[in-house]
Amino acid sequence: MRRKHTVCYICLDPLENYTPDEIEYDHIYNYADGHPQELSNFAPVHASSEPNKANCHKSKGKKSPVEYREELRILKALKAITGLKDLCPKAVPSVYSITPRFDTITINGTALPLYNQRVGGKDNHYFFHEVETKFIENDDEIQLRPLEPKILPLVFNLKRSVQLLPTLGRLDAESKTIKVFDGQHKAVAQIVGNNRPTIPCIVFVHPSVPELRVVIYEAHTDFVQQRYKKSHIDAKLADIYRQRIEAYRKQVGDPNARFTEGDILKGESKAETRKFLMASIIAEINLDRSFVRDFAAEDRQSQKRKPILWQSLERLVGKFCKLDAISKYSDDPDNYRSDEVDNLCFLLDQIEALGIKDKWSADNADSQLHKLCRTYFYKTAFNRWIDVLAEALKFALEQRNGAKIYEPLCFQKAFPGDTKARFIQIMRKLFDHPLWVQEPIQDEIAKANQDIVVGNIFKRENLDYIYLTKL
Ligand SMILES: [Zn+2]
C-alpha cells in the first residue's frame, strides 16, 4: 500500500524517514458515515511518538483525515493573508458601458439591469452581479480594516451554508476597477474556503467616496443592529428543535410518531446538542411557569429589574438537567424528559418561594430584604450555591435510596412527596444560612469577581452539603 503514497495524506509532507510503526493508515472518509472499507479509502499519515517528528494522526483528533486536511489547508492559506488585498492584489480594469437612460450596464460582456436609489434629488445607481475575482480589489480608500479572527469560523460556515448577504463594491470611474469596501471577510471566506471564482456583489456605479465613507462609518457605529439577546437565541433554538421534530414526524407519516433525540439532533456536535436541549428545556419551563419571564434578566438593562442573570439560569439548567441526546424513544418510560421539567419546576418554585418572594423589590432597592435577595443571586454566589445545593440534594437522595445517582438530579421519575419534603428542608437551610444576612459578608460577595472567592467564603462560614443535609 505504501508504494503509491509517498507523502502524509494530511500534511502532505514526505513519509520518508518514518518507520512502518510511525505511520498509521486512516480512513480518509469515515467508515461510520457509510464509506466503504476499501483500500482506496485508506491513506498513510504521520503517527510518530518522537517529539521532533510529526504525529498528524494524533493532532487530527476525532476528525476524519479529509476534514482535518481541509482545515489545515485553510489555516495555512489564511496565515499568508492579511486581507482581500493579498488575494486580489490588483483588479483587471472592467470594460463597461451604460445606456443613456441609465437602466442597463454592460460590464465585461454581460448586460445587467441598473437600479437606482434616488436620495435627496440625487441618483445612486447600482447593479448586482457574480463578479469574477480577477475584476475585484480591496478599496484602500474606504475599507481599512484588516481581517479579524472571526474569519475562520466564517470560512467553515460558508462551506456548508448559503451566503445570505452580498459583498459591497463600487465601480471606480478613474481606475475602472471594482473596489470592495464592505464584506471582504465573506469574499475572502468564499475564495479561500470554497475556491469560488466569482463573488456575489452589489456594485455602486461611480459613487462619491467621501459620502460613502460617512454612510459606512455610521452603518458600523450608530446603526449597528443589536446583537441577539441570549433569551432570543434560546427561543429561536427551541423553535428550530420543535420544527425538526415536526419535520421528522411528517417524514415518517405520523403526526404523533415517537422519536429519539438522536434522530432529531443527528449530525449536531456535542456543544450544539447541548444548546438545543438547553433551549428546549427553558421553553418547556415557560409553558408551566413564569419564573424565567419574571426573574431572568435578558440583558444588562433588565438586571436592575430582575435578580437572575441569563447565564446563571442556563448554568442552573445545565447543573440539574441532562443535556446529552437520549437514545431512548420519546414514549419510553425510562425517558424522563417530561419528569425532568416537572422536577426542575419544583426546584424553581422553591427558589422563588425561599429566595425571591417578598424579598426582591426593584423599586425599593435600598431595603434589607432586597439586598439579601441581590446577594443570593450575584453571579459568583449563585454559581457556587447551585453547586453546593446540587451536591446536597443528590447526597440526600442517595442516602435515602441507598444507591448512587449517576444522572443529573432532575432526570428521573417525578420526585415523590417525601423526597420533595426533604428537598424543601435542605433548600430552606441554604437560604436561611446566617452568612447571607451579615452586611460585611454581603459586601464581600458583592465585590467577588470569581466563583472561588465566594467558594472560600462558603468554606469559612461552613456552608456546604454536609451542613445542608444535617438533620
Ligand atoms: Zn503529516
Boltz pocket constraint, residues with backbone or C-beta under 6 A from the ligand:
constraints:
  - pocket:
      binder: B
      contacts: [[A, 8], [A, 9], [A, 10], [A, 11], [A, 12], [A, 13], [A, 45], [A, 46], [A, 54], [A, 55], [A, 56]]
      max_distance: 6.0
